Amino acid sequence: PVLRVAIMGLGSYGTRVAKAMQSCKRAKLTGLISGTPSKIKDWQAKYNIPEKNCYNYENYDQIKDNPDIDAVYVITPNALHREGVLRVAAAGKHAICEKPMSVNARQGQEMVDACRKAGVKLLVGYRMHFEPNTLEIVRMRNEGEFGKVLFFQGLSGFRIGDPKQWRLNRELAGGGAMMDIGIYSVNGARYMTGEEPEWVTAQETKTDPVKFREGVDETIQFQMGFPSGAVASCLSTYNMNNLDRFFLNGEKGYAELQPATGYGPIKGRTNKGELTHPHIAHQTIQMDEMAGIILENKKPVIPVNGEEAVKDLVIIDAIYEACRTGKRQALSL
Ligand code: NAD
């Protein structure tokens, strides 16, 4: 069986996902949801999507009566993920949602609860959870090849352009760089160490308060402590290009990824040498693996469910609170 997917939000990342899905073996694009009729027309022609599988933001609840669609992939601006996922769940379809799953942990939990109640799966587009060099490091760590893990460094950033875009609008983005790109270091700290943090501290700096308005973070440094005693030191920014590096150090060895989360190829090495898995588009692997998770209850090595995403949102909420108060925040994940 093949997972038949409708994409909601035909923007730049939706375009990338659709293209990558053309190489999928187990997932297929069968439906479209967009507010822009001209985009629907273009995509219909490109991907051979019948009219009856095309919807707009007013009528997509009717997807519940469409037997050609198993799941909807929500790829809209962050603050709109919640409504999209709730309506998809109410229509009885599985939901795949982009990161960040929502703009705070409370909304994220609401999405998890709604999908559970509706009996549908909720998965989040954590494409790195399926990336082979990343998984190789996780395997080596689990087998003790680095010894006891003591330190993680995560650096995540890019220099953002157009000040009018939704990513710099708090209402649609839910924050700034942390929500968009810093989340890779938050999430990466967890899968690279294999632990859940029990505290965070954080400090914010802003060089351009006109471009980065109130509630839109430009640069945040944050630190996390883990139950084993390992610590993480991370940077999230909208003000530097080519900042994409993970570094893990244990008592015996190290692993580094640079780039660590870009669209690829992901380059990595450890104290034992270069990581050599070939590059395959992350979204192709992700959608094939998600088909296995949804259709066959396959368990990924690193979870991609809604509960996993809520943990990142709990940490991000605490990072913002730590910036606001200057105080260390305790976490129980
Ligand atoms: P984008 O602006 O290119 O696309 C967003 C789409 O949503 C557009 O087609 C837009 O028309 C549509 N939309 C619907 N309602 C809207 C509204 N009220 N206001 C504005 N746009 C509206 O953005 P994008 O880069 O495609 O990002 C979309 C989502 O995907 C974000 O949540 C982002 O974090 C996520 N994303 C994930 C990755 C990844 O690697 N996993 C990469 C890029 C983006």
Residues whose N, C-alpha, C, O or C-beta is under 5 A from the ligand:
A	BS01	NAD	G9 L10 G11 S12 Y13 G14 I75 T76 P77 N78 E98 K99 P100 G125 W166
